[in-house]
């Protein structure tokens, strides 16, 4: 029995030992696999450090000062960035590469055929005349066919939304003696001298944002002189919540020597009547915003992309630091800017003042909202409403707000009640937002701002009034349902509640309440206004709809192909430049043919295809002819490679994540390996013990049989 038991134990130990050795082998294999995985991640990271992107440098002589991502739209849409001069894209055989919108416009005009296998449309450049015959350059009658086809081509581009109606209207031929719908320049791109280029005013939403940045940043850097058209426009586009002095009335300002004539220096406090320096630090100017969320009732702050964003900062030269604190209209449209208030405040009188100014805007040239800063609104509106039995005039709440703001209250000041503090903070923030929303949008996008049409003026006022209604945070205003979204009514103050309110505000076009924290997305309100303003000017044909939930809304910014008419500061001869631009494209297609490439708008493909020689740039040379070349030799040297910092940052995060994940797995393997080694050591000891015991039993058995 002893021998049998020992043998059974020997087999069990042997099996356990074999299992441990197998598990150890598996762990060694996993460790080797992790080593290879880490090596692959390291190689990918090293490759990413060399990642580059193609950029468009507006000013190659001042490299990097005005740099934008290279895109097909930037090359193929007339703008100030390409100086109204198209940079075409082609493949090796010279055919012009175009997207599906251009192909749709070219079908029926050019000699288009479709490859039955790939479905790609292409043309050898021949035009189709009214009889359906293909006519090539040099053939008899080609010029007459060309003019007719150009008219059809422009109409088709407009219909396919590859060109805005505004551009097409600019290109209309106003000479009744010429039987042609649009101005066509037959020699453009094939030797004809081009007109001088300055700027363009038709652009997509990305162009609008870039133009705002272009104006504001260059004004801050001193590129545009104070008092210039660009600097004046820049002031309307900047909202730093600190450019307005709320302490003095208009009369008090005049008495104390404020400068009203400068652009950036407007409303500087100069008690000695000294001339203010550009961007002089105005320590006494404040919107009273907090640097962070305040748990007590009355705290107000601005949050941009999840970060507190309150006070403006000014650089050592006095110029605003636009990179961090100062907001522009582009930030509202392109970032996530949220206003957060602790506790419910009453904005009825403040919003009523704005509504009153909007409803009484019979003459926009004298409109207080557009011509005066926030602190003077009250003085002017009060005077205008003095004879009226107005709720604003009678309540005095707005008057108390302005008068309290004049007491030189600074953050944490001990004068005034908590209610007055909170009302001043959040109400002045709202007034400041309205101030720059109205001025910025009006001067940037209102057609003929000096004398707008009744339709455009009504579109602007209606859009502003709708924003006013969304800022009301009361139940059942004017018989409507609750005007805000309450996510939680649980009492108490916490940073988590504030963060939840801010996070959810992005999904709504109204106030969001969570506990005692109230938040509203100023970015959403700005997009709402832009959508309703543009929709109204277009006769409500764009299908925009603003609902309480962003997901149920349809905004003009959701349409990446919509082209805006922007009031550029130095625009002239746009119609000539636009006619030349599309004449060059048309003439190039007639000369070289075209083909469909549906990947042109994919940034990754577009960059790689140009880098590896799959695609070429066709650009104007000094002799005014268009030639094909690698992008590095394109005319003007605007296109170049730049280190892709964004791709590198993404690669760094991915590498850190993979490395941490691998390290964690290796630690687990190490712990398990040690456990197996300990178990294997014990099993080896037990194995030797059992083996020795078996040997003794065998010897004992043999001896027993021998003695018998």
C-alpha positions as CSV (number, residue, x, y, z in Angstrom):
1,X,0.0,0.0,0.0
2,X,2.9,2.4,0.9
3,X,4.5,1.9,-2.5
4,X,1.2,2.4,-4.4
5,X,0.5,5.6,-2.4
6,X,4.0,6.9,-3.1
7,X,3.7,6.1,-6.8
8,X,0.3,7.9,-7.0
9,X,1.8,10.9,-5.2
10,X,4.8,10.8,-7.5
11,X,2.6,10.9,-10.6
12,X,0.5,13.9,-9.1
13,X,3.7,15.8,-8.3
14,X,5.1,15.1,-11.8
15,X,1.8,16.3,-13.4
16,X,1.8,19.5,-11.3
17,X,5.5,20.1,-12.1
18,X,4.8,19.7,-15.8
19,X,1.9,22.1,-15.6
20,X,4.1,24.7,-13.9
21,X,6.8,24.3,-16.5
22,X,4.2,24.7,-19.2
23,X,2.8,27.8,-17.6
24,X,6.3,29.2,-17.2
25,X,6.9,28.6,-20.9
26,X,3.7,30.4,-21.8
27,X,4.6,33.4,-19.7
28,X,8.0,33.5,-21.3
29,X,6.3,33.5,-24.7
30,X,4.0,36.3,-23.6
31,X,7.0,38.3,-22.3
32,X,8.7,37.9,-25.7
33,X,5.5,39.0,-27.4
34,X,5.3,42.1,-25.2
35,X,8.9,42.9,-26.0
36,X,8.1,42.7,-29.7
37,X,5.0,44.9,-29.2
38,X,7.0,47.5,-27.3
39,X,9.6,47.5,-30.0
40,X,6.9,48.0,-32.7
41,X,5.4,50.8,-30.6
42,X,8.8,52.4,-30.3
43,X,9.4,52.2,-34.0
44,X,6.0,53.7,-34.8
45,X,6.7,56.5,-32.4
46,X,10.1,57.2,-34.0
47,X,8.5,57.2,-37.4
48,X,5.8,59.7,-36.1
49,X,8.5,62.1,-34.9
50,X,9.3,62.6,-38.6
51,X,5.7,63.1,-39.6
52,X,5.1,66.2,-41.7
53,X,2.0,67.9,-43.2
54,X,1.7,70.1,-46.2
55,X,0.9,73.7,-45.4
56,X,0.0,76.8,-47.4
57,X,2.3,79.7,-46.4
58,X,0.6,83.0,-47.4
59,X,3.9,84.9,-47.1
60,X,6.9,82.7,-47.8
61,X,9.3,85.6,-47.2
62,X,8.0,85.8,-43.6
63,X,7.9,82.0,-43.2
64,X,5.3,80.7,-40.8
65,X,3.6,84.0,-40.0
66,X,0.4,83.3,-42.0
67,X,0.3,79.5,-42.4
68,X,-2.7,77.3,-43.0
69,X,-3.3,73.6,-43.6
70,X,-3.1,72.8,-47.3
71,X,-6.5,71.6,-48.7
72,X,-8.1,71.1,-52.1
73,X,-10.7,73.8,-51.3
74,X,-8.0,76.3,-50.4
75,X,-6.5,75.8,-53.9
76,X,-9.8,75.7,-55.8
77,X,-11.9,78.4,-54.2
78,X,-11.1,82.1,-54.8
79,X,-9.9,83.7,-51.6
80,X,-7.4,86.1,-50.2
81,X,-5.2,83.2,-49.3
82,X,-4.6,82.2,-52.9
83,X,-4.9,85.8,-54.2
84,X,-7.8,84.8,-56.4
85,X,-5.4,82.6,-58.4
86,X,-6.2,78.9,-58.7
87,X,-3.6,76.2,-58.0
88,X,-4.9,73.2,-59.9
89,X,-4.1,69.6,-59.1
90,X,-3.3,67.0,-61.8
91,X,-2.0,63.5,-62.3
92,X,1.0,62.6,-64.4
93,X,-0.8,62.7,-67.8
94,X,-1.7,66.4,-67.1
95,X,-5.5,65.8,-66.6
96,X,-6.9,68.1,-64.0
97,X,-8.1,66.3,-60.8
98,X,-11.5,67.5,-59.7
99,X,-14.1,66.4,-57.0
100,X,-17.6,65.0,-57.8
101,X,-19.1,68.5,-57.7
102,X,-16.9,69.7,-60.6
103,X,-17.6,66.4,-62.4
104,X,-21.4,66.9,-62.2
105,X,-20.9,70.5,-63.6
106,X,-18.6,69.2,-66.4
107,X,-21.0,66.5,-67.6
108,X,-22.8,67.6,-70.7
109,X,-20.3,70.4,-71.2
110,X,-17.0,68.5,-71.6
111,X,-16.5,65.3,-73.5
112,X,-16.9,63.1,-70.3
113,X,-16.7,59.3,-70.4
114,X,-17.0,56.9,-67.5
115,X,-14.7,53.9,-66.9
116,X,-17.0,50.8,-66.7
117,X,-14.7,49.1,-64.1
118,X,-13.8,52.0,-61.8
119,X,-16.7,54.3,-62.4
120,X,-14.3,57.3,-62.7
121,X,-15.3,60.1,-65.1
122,X,-12.7,61.7,-67.3
123,X,-12.4,64.0,-70.3
124,X,-9.8,64.8,-72.9
125,X,-10.8,68.4,-72.8
126,X,-13.1,68.5,-75.8
127,X,-16.3,70.7,-75.5
128,X,-19.7,69.5,-76.6
129,X,-21.5,72.0,-78.9
130,X,-25.3,72.5,-79.2
131,X,-25.5,69.7,-81.8
132,X,-23.7,67.2,-79.5
133,X,-20.4,67.3,-81.4
134,X,-17.1,67.4,-79.6
135,X,-15.0,70.5,-80.5
136,X,-11.4,70.9,-79.5
137,X,-9.1,73.9,-79.1
138,X,-8.0,75.0,-82.5
139,X,-11.0,73.6,-84.3
140,X,-13.1,76.1,-86.3
141,X,-15.8,77.7,-84.2
142,X,-14.2,76.6,-80.9
143,X,-14.3,80.1,-79.4
144,X,-18.0,80.5,-79.8
145,X,-18.6,77.1,-78.3
146,X,-16.2,77.9,-75.5
147,X,-18.2,81.0,-74.4
148,X,-21.5,79.2,-74.5
149,X,-20.0,76.2,-72.5
150,X,-18.5,78.6,-69.9
151,X,-21.9,80.0,-69.1
152,X,-23.3,76.5,-68.7
153,X,-20.3,75.5,-66.6
154,X,-20.7,78.4,-64.1
155,X,-24.5,77.8,-63.9
156,X,-23.8,74.1,-63.1
157,X,-21.2,74.9,-60.5
158,X,-23.7,77.2,-58.8
159,X,-26.4,74.6,-58.9
160,X,-24.1,71.9,-57.4
161,X,-23.0,74.3,-54.6
162,X,-19.4,74.3,-55.8
163,X,-19.8,78.0,-56.2
164,X,-21.9,80.5,-54.2
165,X,-24.6,82.5,-55.8
166,X,-22.9,85.7,-54.7
167,X,-19.8,84.8,-56.8
168,X,-21.9,83.9,-59.8
169,X,-23.8,87.2,-59.5
170,X,-20.5,89.1,-59.3
171,X,-19.4,87.5,-62.5
172,X,-22.6,88.5,-64.4
173,X,-21.8,90.3,-67.6
174,X,-23.3,93.8,-67.3
175,X,-22.4,94.9,-70.8
176,X,-25.6,94.5,-72.9
177,X,-23.7,94.6,-76.1
178,X,-22.0,91.3,-75.3
179,X,-24.1,88.2,-75.8
180,X,-22.7,86.2,-72.8
181,X,-24.2,85.6,-69.4
182,X,-21.0,85.6,-67.4
183,X,-17.7,87.5,-67.9
184,X,-15.3,85.0,-69.5
185,X,-11.6,85.8,-70.1
186,X,-10.4,83.5,-73.0
187,X,-6.7,84.1,-72.4
188,X,-6.7,83.6,-68.6
189,X,-4.1,81.0,-67.7
190,X,-2.8,80.6,-71.2
191,X,-0.7,83.8,-71.5
192,X,-3.2,86.5,-70.6
193,X,-2.0,89.2,-68.2
194,X,-3.9,88.9,-64.9
195,X,-5.2,91.8,-62.8
196,X,-3.6,92.6,-59.5
197,X,-4.8,90.6,-56.5
198,X,-5.8,92.0,-53.1
199,X,-8.5,90.1,-51.2
200,X,-11.7,88.1,-51.5
201,X,-15.0,88.1,-49.6
202,X,-16.6,84.8,-50.4
203,X,-15.4,81.9,-48.2
204,X,-16.6,78.8,-46.3
205,X,-16.8,78.6,-42.5
206,X,-13.1,77.6,-42.2
207,X,-12.2,80.7,-44.3
208,X,-14.4,82.9,-42.1
209,X,-12.6,81.6,-39.0
210,X,-9.2,82.1,-40.5
211,X,-10.1,85.6,-41.7
212,X,-11.2,86.5,-38.1
213,X,-7.9,85.2,-36.8
214,X,-6.0,87.0,-39.6
215,X,-7.6,90.4,-38.7
216,X,-7.4,90.1,-34.9
217,X,-3.9,88.5,-34.5
218,X,-2.3,90.9,-37.0
219,X,-4.0,93.9,-35.3
220,X,-2.6,92.8,-31.9
221,X,0.8,92.4,-33.5
222,X,0.7,95.9,-34.8
223,X,0.5,94.9,-38.5
224,X,-2.6,97.0,-38.9
225,X,-2.4,100.6,-37.8
226,X,-4.8,101.9,-35.1
227,X,-7.7,103.6,-36.8
228,X,-7.3,101.5,-40.0
229,X,-10.3,99.6,-41.4
230,X,-8.7,96.3,-40.3
231,X,-8.1,97.5,-36.7
232,X,-11.6,98.9,-36.4
233,X,-13.0,95.5,-37.6
234,X,-10.7,93.7,-35.2
235,X,-12.1,95.6,-32.2
236,X,-15.6,94.4,-33.0
237,X,-14.4,90.8,-33.2
238,X,-12.6,90.7,-29.9
239,X,-14.4,90.0,-26.6
240,X,-12.0,90.0,-23.7
241,X,-14.6,90.8,-21.0
242,X,-12.4,93.7,-20.0
243,X,-12.4,96.3,-22.7
244,X,-15.3,98.3,-21.2
245,X,-15.2,100.7,-18.3
246,X,-18.4,100.4,-16.3
247,X,-17.6,103.0,-13.7
248,X,-18.4,106.3,-15.3
249,X,-21.3,107.8,-17.3
250,X,-20.7,109.3,-20.7
251,X,-20.4,112.8,-19.1
252,X,-18.0,111.6,-16.4
253,X,-15.8,110.0,-19.0
254,X,-15.6,113.2,-21.0
255,X,-14.7,115.2,-17.9
256,X,-11.9,112.8,-16.9
257,X,-10.3,112.7,-20.3
258,X,-11.1,109.5,-22.0
259,X,-9.9,108.9,-25.6
260,X,-12.8,107.9,-27.9
261,X,-10.9,108.2,-31.1
262,X,-8.4,105.3,-30.9
263,X,-9.3,101.8,-31.9
264,X,-7.5,99.5,-29.4
265,X,-7.2,102.5,-27.0
266,X,-10.9,103.2,-26.8
267,X,-12.1,104.2,-23.3
268,X,-8.7,104.2,-21.6
269,X,-8.8,106.0,-18.4
270,X,-6.5,109.0,-18.6
271,X,-7.0,111.4,-15.7
272,X,-4.2,113.6,-16.9
273,X,-5.5,113.7,-20.5
274,X,-2.4,111.8,-21.5
275,X,-2.4,110.0,-24.9
276,X,-2.9,106.3,-24.1
277,X,-0.4,103.8,-25.4
278,X,-1.5,101.0,-27.7
279,X,-3.0,98.2,-25.6
280,X,-2.3,100.1,-22.3
281,X,-3.1,97.8,-19.4
282,X,-6.4,98.9,-17.9
283,X,-6.3,97.5,-14.4
284,X,-9.6,99.3,-13.5
285,X,-11.5,97.7,-16.3
286,X,-13.2,94.4,-15.4
287,X,-16.2,92.3,-16.1
288,X,-15.8,90.9,-12.6
289,X,-15.5,87.3,-13.7
290,X,-14.0,84.8,-11.3
291,X,-10.8,82.9,-12.1
292,X,-12.6,79.6,-11.2
293,X,-15.9,78.3,-10.1
294,X,-17.1,79.8,-6.8
295,X,-19.2,77.5,-4.6
296,X,-21.1,80.3,-3.0
297,X,-24.1,81.8,-4.8
298,X,-23.0,84.6,-7.1
299,X,-19.9,83.2,-8.7
300,X,-19.5,83.8,-12.5
301,X,-16.9,82.5,-14.8
302,X,-16.1,81.7,-18.5
303,X,-15.0,78.2,-19.4
304,X,-13.3,77.5,-22.7
305,X,-12.8,73.8,-23.7
306,X,-13.2,72.8,-20.1
307,X,-10.7,75.3,-18.7
308,X,-11.4,78.4,-16.7
309,X,-11.0,81.5,-18.8
310,X,-11.8,84.7,-17.0
311,X,-9.5,87.7,-17.0
312,X,-7.7,89.0,-20.1
313,X,-3.9,89.0,-20.2
314,X,-1.7,91.5,-21.9
315,X,1.8,90.9,-23.2
316,X,4.9,92.9,-22.3
317,X,4.3,95.4,-25.1
318,X,0.7,95.9,-24.1
319,X,-0.7,93.9,-27.0
320,X,-3.4,91.4,-26.0
321,X,-2.3,87.8,-25.7
322,X,-4.8,86.2,-28.0
323,X,-3.4,82.7,-27.5
324,X,-4.7,82.2,-24.0
325,X,-7.3,84.5,-22.5
326,X,-8.8,86.8,-25.0
327,X,-11.8,85.5,-26.9
328,X,-12.7,86.4,-30.5
329,X,-15.8,85.7,-32.6
330,X,-13.8,82.8,-34.1
331,X,-13.5,81.2,-30.6
332,X,-17.2,81.3,-30.1
333,X,-17.8,79.6,-33.5
334,X,-14.9,77.1,-33.3
335,X,-14.3,76.3,-29.6
336,X,-16.5,75.3,-26.7
337,X,-17.1,78.5,-24.7
338,X,-19.5,78.3,-21.7
339,X,-20.8,80.9,-19.2
340,X,-21.4,79.4,-15.8
341,X,-23.2,81.0,-12.9
342,X,-23.7,79.7,-9.3
343,X,-27.3,80.2,-8.3
344,X,-30.2,81.5,-10.4
345,X,-29.9,85.2,-11.3
346,X,-32.5,87.5,-12.7
347,X,-31.7,88.8,-16.2
348,X,-35.2,90.1,-17.1
349,X,-34.3,93.8,-17.0
350,X,-31.0,93.4,-18.7
351,X,-32.5,91.4,-21.5
352,X,-35.4,93.8,-21.7
353,X,-32.9,96.7,-22.3
354,X,-31.4,94.7,-25.2
355,X,-34.8,93.9,-26.6
356,X,-35.9,97.5,-26.4
357,X,-32.8,98.6,-28.3
358,X,-33.5,95.9,-30.9
359,X,-37.1,96.7,-31.4
360,X,-36.4,100.5,-31.7
361,X,-33.6,100.1,-34.3
362,X,-35.3,102.1,-37.0
363,X,-32.1,103.6,-38.2
364,X,-29.0,101.4,-37.8
365,X,-26.6,104.3,-38.4
366,X,-27.7,105.7,-35.0
367,X,-28.2,102.4,-33.3
368,X,-26.9,102.3,-29.7
369,X,-26.3,98.6,-29.8
370,X,-23.8,99.0,-32.7
371,X,-22.3,102.4,-32.0
372,X,-21.8,102.5,-28.3
373,X,-20.2,100.3,-25.7
374,X,-22.1,98.5,-22.9
375,X,-21.6,101.1,-20.2
376,X,-23.3,103.8,-22.2
377,X,-26.3,101.7,-23.2
378,X,-28.0,102.4,-19.9
379,X,-27.4,106.2,-20.1
380,X,-28.8,106.4,-23.7
381,X,-31.6,104.0,-23.3
382,X,-32.7,105.5,-20.0
383,X,-32.9,108.9,-21.7
384,X,-34.8,107.5,-24.7
385,X,-37.3,105.7,-22.4
386,X,-37.8,108.6,-20.0
387,X,-41.2,109.4,-21.4
388,X,-42.3,105.8,-21.7
389,X,-44.0,103.7,-19.1
390,X,-41.4,101.0,-19.6
391,X,-40.9,98.0,-17.3
392,X,-37.2,98.6,-17.5
393,X,-37.5,102.3,-16.7
394,X,-39.8,101.6,-13.7
395,X,-38.1,98.6,-12.1
396,X,-34.7,100.2,-11.5
397,X,-33.0,96.8,-11.4
398,X,-30.8,97.6,-14.4
399,X,-30.1,101.0,-13.0
400,X,-29.0,99.4,-9.7
401,X,-26.7,97.0,-11.6
402,X,-25.0,99.8,-13.5
403,X,-24.7,102.1,-10.5
404,X,-23.3,99.2,-8.4
405,X,-20.7,98.5,-11.1
406,X,-19.5,102.1,-10.8
407,X,-18.4,101.6,-7.2
408,X,-15.0,100.3,-8.3
409,X,-16.0,96.9,-7.1
410,X,-13.1,94.4,-7.6
411,X,-13.1,90.6,-7.1
412,X,-13.7,89.8,-3.5
413,X,-14.7,93.3,-2.6
414,X,-16.7,93.8,0.6
415,X,-19.0,96.6,-0.5
416,X,-22.5,95.7,-1.6
417,X,-24.6,92.6,-0.9
418,X,-24.0,89.2,-2.2
419,X,-27.1,89.6,-4.5
420,X,-25.6,92.8,-6.0
421,X,-22.2,91.1,-6.5
422,X,-23.8,88.1,-8.3
423,X,-26.1,90.3,-10.4
424,X,-23.3,92.5,-11.5
425,X,-21.0,89.7,-12.4
426,X,-23.2,87.6,-14.6
427,X,-25.3,90.4,-16.0
428,X,-22.3,92.4,-17.2
429,X,-20.9,89.2,-18.7
430,X,-24.1,88.8,-20.7
431,X,-24.0,92.4,-21.8
432,X,-20.4,92.1,-22.9
433,X,-21.3,89.0,-24.9
434,X,-24.2,90.7,-26.6
435,X,-22.0,93.8,-27.3
436,X,-19.5,91.9,-29.4
437,X,-21.9,89.4,-30.9
438,X,-23.9,92.3,-32.3
439,X,-21.0,94.4,-33.4
440,X,-18.9,91.5,-34.7
441,X,-21.6,89.8,-36.7
442,X,-22.9,93.0,-38.1
443,X,-19.7,94.4,-39.4
444,X,-18.4,91.1,-40.6
445,X,-21.5,89.7,-42.4
446,X,-24.1,92.4,-42.9
447,X,-24.3,93.3,-46.6
448,X,-23.9,97.0,-47.1
449,X,-23.6,97.8,-43.3
450,X,-23.9,101.5,-43.9
451,X,-27.3,101.2,-45.4
452,X,-28.7,97.6,-45.0
453,X,-31.9,96.5,-46.7
454,X,-35.1,96.1,-44.6
455,X,-34.9,92.4,-45.1
456,X,-31.3,92.1,-43.9
457,X,-32.0,94.4,-40.9
458,X,-35.0,92.4,-39.9
459,X,-33.0,89.1,-40.2
460,X,-30.4,90.6,-37.9
461,X,-32.9,91.8,-35.3
462,X,-34.9,88.6,-35.3
463,X,-31.8,86.5,-34.8
464,X,-30.7,88.8,-31.9
465,X,-34.2,88.6,-30.3
466,X,-34.1,84.9,-30.5
467,X,-30.8,84.8,-28.6
468,X,-32.3,87.1,-26.0
469,X,-35.2,84.6,-25.5
470,X,-32.8,81.7,-25.0
471,X,-30.9,83.6,-22.3
472,X,-34.1,83.9,-20.2
473,X,-33.9,81.4,-17.3
474,X,-37.4,81.6,-15.9
475,X,-40.5,79.3,-16.1
476,X,-43.2,79.9,-18.6
477,X,-41.8,83.2,-20.1
478,X,-44.5,84.7,-22.3
479,X,-46.6,81.6,-21.9
480,X,-43.8,79.3,-23.1
481,X,-42.7,76.1,-21.3
482,X,-39.9,76.2,-18.9
483,X,-37.1,78.0,-20.6
484,X,-34.2,76.0,-19.2
485,X,-33.2,72.3,-18.7
486,X,-33.1,71.1,-15.2
487,X,-30.8,68.0,-14.9
488,X,-30.9,67.9,-11.1
489,X,-32.7,69.9,-8.5
490,X,-30.6,68.5,-5.7
491,X,-29.5,71.3,-3.4
492,X,-25.9,72.0,-2.5
493,X,-22.8,73.3,-4.2
494,X,-20.0,71.1,-5.6
495,X,-17.4,71.3,-8.3
496,X,-18.8,68.1,-9.7
497,X,-22.2,69.7,-10.1
498,X,-20.6,72.7,-11.9
499,X,-18.6,70.4,-14.2
500,X,-21.8,68.4,-15.0
501,X,-23.7,71.6,-15.9
502,X,-20.9,72.8,-18.1
503,X,-20.5,69.5,-19.9
504,X,-24.2,69.2,-20.6
505,X,-24.6,72.8,-21.7
506,X,-23.0,71.9,-25.0
507,X,-26.1,69.8,-25.9
508,X,-28.6,72.6,-25.4
509,X,-29.5,76.0,-26.7
510,X,-30.6,77.3,-23.3
511,X,-29.5,77.3,-19.7
512,X,-28.7,74.0,-18.0
513,X,-29.3,73.7,-14.3
514,X,-27.6,71.1,-12.1
515,X,-28.0,71.6,-8.4
516,X,-27.1,75.2,-7.8
517,X,-24.9,75.5,-11.0
518,X,-26.3,77.1,-14.1
519,X,-24.4,77.0,-17.5
520,X,-25.2,78.1,-21.0
521,X,-23.1,77.5,-24.1
522,X,-22.1,80.8,-25.7
523,X,-20.7,78.9,-28.6
524,X,-24.1,77.3,-29.3
525,X,-25.9,80.7,-29.0
526,X,-23.4,82.2,-31.5
527,X,-24.0,79.4,-34.0
528,X,-27.8,79.8,-33.4
529,X,-27.5,83.5,-34.2
530,X,-25.4,83.0,-37.3
531,X,-27.8,80.3,-38.6
532,X,-30.9,82.5,-38.1
533,X,-29.2,85.7,-39.4
534,X,-27.9,83.9,-42.6
535,X,-31.2,82.0,-43.0
536,X,-33.2,85.3,-42.8
537,X,-30.9,87.1,-45.3
538,X,-31.4,84.1,-47.7
539,X,-35.1,84.3,-47.4
540,X,-35.3,81.3,-45.0
541,X,-34.3,78.9,-47.8
542,X,-31.4,77.2,-46.0
543,X,-33.6,74.9,-43.8
544,X,-32.1,76.1,-40.5
545,X,-34.1,75.1,-37.4
546,X,-33.2,76.0,-33.8
547,X,-34.6,73.7,-31.1
548,X,-33.9,73.5,-27.4
549,X,-31.7,70.4,-28.0
550,X,-28.7,70.8,-30.3
551,X,-29.3,67.3,-31.7
552,X,-32.7,68.4,-33.0
553,X,-31.4,71.6,-34.5
554,X,-30.2,72.2,-38.0
555,X,-27.5,74.9,-38.2
556,X,-25.9,76.7,-41.1
557,X,-22.5,75.7,-39.6
558,X,-23.5,72.0,-40.1
559,X,-23.3,72.7,-43.9
560,X,-19.5,72.7,-44.7
561,X,-20.2,73.7,-48.3
562,X,-22.1,76.9,-47.5
563,X,-20.2,80.0,-48.6
564,X,-20.4,83.3,-46.6
565,X,-20.1,86.8,-48.0
566,X,-17.7,88.5,-45.7
567,X,-17.0,92.3,-45.4
568,X,-13.3,92.2,-46.0
569,X,-11.5,95.4,-45.3
570,X,-9.7,96.0,-48.5
571,X,-11.8,94.2,-51.1
572,X,-12.0,95.5,-54.7
573,X,-12.3,94.2,-58.2
574,X,-13.7,90.9,-56.8
575,X,-15.9,90.3,-59.9
576,X,-12.8,90.6,-62.2
577,X,-10.7,88.3,-60.0
578,X,-13.4,85.7,-59.7
579,X,-14.0,85.7,-63.4
580,X,-10.3,85.2,-64.0
581,X,-10.2,82.5,-61.4
582,X,-12.9,80.3,-63.0
583,X,-11.8,81.2,-66.5
584,X,-8.3,79.8,-65.7
585,X,-9.9,76.6,-64.4
586,X,-12.2,76.3,-67.4
587,X,-9.3,77.0,-69.9
588,X,-7.1,74.4,-68.2
589,X,-9.8,71.8,-68.5
590,X,-10.2,72.6,-72.1
591,X,-6.4,72.3,-72.7
592,X,-5.6,69.3,-70.5
593,X,-8.8,67.5,-69.8
594,X,-10.0,66.4,-66.4
595,X,-10.7,63.3,-64.3
596,X,-12.7,62.6,-61.1
597,X,-10.8,62.0,-57.9
598,X,-13.2,61.5,-54.9
599,X,-10.3,61.4,-52.4
600,X,-9.1,65.0,-53.0
601,X,-10.8,66.4,-49.9
602,X,-9.2,63.8,-47.6
603,X,-6.2,65.6,-46.0
604,X,-4.2,62.4,-45.5
605,X,-4.6,61.2,-49.0
606,X,-4.1,64.7,-50.5
607,X,-0.8,65.3,-48.7
608,X,0.6,61.8,-49.4
609,X,-0.4,61.9,-53.1
610,X,1.4,65.2,-53.5
611,X,4.5,64.1,-51.6
612,X,4.9,60.8,-53.4
613,X,4.3,62.2,-56.9
614,X,1.0,60.7,-57.5
615,X,-0.5,64.2,-57.9
616,X,1.1,67.4,-59.2
617,X,0.4,71.1,-58.9
618,X,-0.5,73.1,-62.0
619,X,0.3,76.7,-61.3
620,X,0.8,80.1,-63.0
621,X,4.3,80.9,-64.1
622,X,5.9,84.3,-64.7
623,X,4.8,84.1,-68.4
624,X,1.1,83.8,-67.2
625,X,0.9,80.2,-68.6
626,X,0.0,77.3,-66.3
627,X,2.6,74.5,-65.9
628,X,2.6,71.2,-64.1
629,X,5.3,70.6,-61.4
630,X,6.0,69.0,-58.1
631,X,4.5,70.9,-55.2
632,X,7.9,72.1,-54.2
633,X,8.3,73.9,-57.5
634,X,4.8,75.4,-57.6
635,X,4.6,79.1,-58.4
636,X,5.0,81.4,-55.4
637,X,6.6,78.7,-53.2
638,X,3.5,78.8,-51.0
639,X,3.3,75.0,-50.5
640,X,5.8,73.3,-48.3
641,X,6.2,70.6,-45.7
642,X,6.0,71.5,-42.0
643,X,6.5,69.3,-39.0
644,X,3.1,67.8,-38.0
645,X,3.1,68.8,-34.3
646,X,-0.5,67.5,-33.9
647,X,0.4,64.0,-35.3
648,X,3.5,63.9,-33.1
649,X,1.4,64.8,-30.0
650,X,-1.1,62.1,-30.8
651,X,1.8,59.6,-31.3
652,X,3.3,60.6,-28.0
653,X,0.0,59.9,-26.2
654,X,-0.5,56.6,-28.0
655,X,3.1,55.5,-27.2
656,X,2.7,56.4,-23.6
657,X,-0.6,54.5,-23.4
658,X,0.8,51.4,-25.1
659,X,4.0,51.5,-23.0
660,X,2.0,51.8,-19.7
661,X,-0.2,49.0,-20.9
662,X,2.7,46.8,-21.7
663,X,4.5,47.6,-18.4
664,X,1.4,46.7,-16.5
665,X,1.2,43.3,-18.3
666,X,4.9,42.7,-17.7
667,X,4.4,43.4,-14.0
668,X,1.5,40.9,-14.0
669,X,3.7,38.3,-15.8
670,X,6.5,39.0,-13.3
671,X,4.3,38.4,-10.3
672,X,2.9,35.2,-11.9
673,X,6.4,34.0,-12.8
674,X,7.6,34.4,-9.3
675,X,4.6,32.5,-8.0
676,X,5.2,29.6,-10.5
677,X,8.9,29.6,-9.6
678,X,8.1,29.3,-5.9
679,X,5.6,26.5,-6.6
680,X,8.0,24.7,-8.9
681,X,10.7,24.9,-6.3
682,X,8.4,23.3,-3.7
683,X,7.4,20.7,-6.2
684,X,11.0,19.8,-7.0
685,X,11.6,19.3,-3.3
686,X,8.5,17.2,-3.0
687,X,9.5,15.3,-6.1
688,X,12.8,14.4,-4.7
689,X,11.2,13.4,-1.4
690,X,8.7,11.1,-3.0
691,X,11.3,9.7,-5.4
692,X,13.5,8.9,-2.4
693,X,10.6,7.4,-0.5
694,X,9.7,5.1,-3.5
695,X,13.3,4.0,-3.8
696,X,13.3,3.0,-0.1
697,X,10.0,1.2,-0.4
698,X,11.3,-0.7,-3.4
699,X,14.5,-1.7,-1.5
700,X,12.5,-2.7,1.5
701,X,10.2,-4.9,-0.6
702,X,13.1,-6.6,-2.3
703,X,14.7,-7.3,1.0
704,X,11.5,-8.7,2.4
705,X,11.1,-11.1,-0.5
706,X,14.8,-12.1,-0.4
707,X,14.5,-13.0,3.4
708,X,11.5,-15.1,2.8
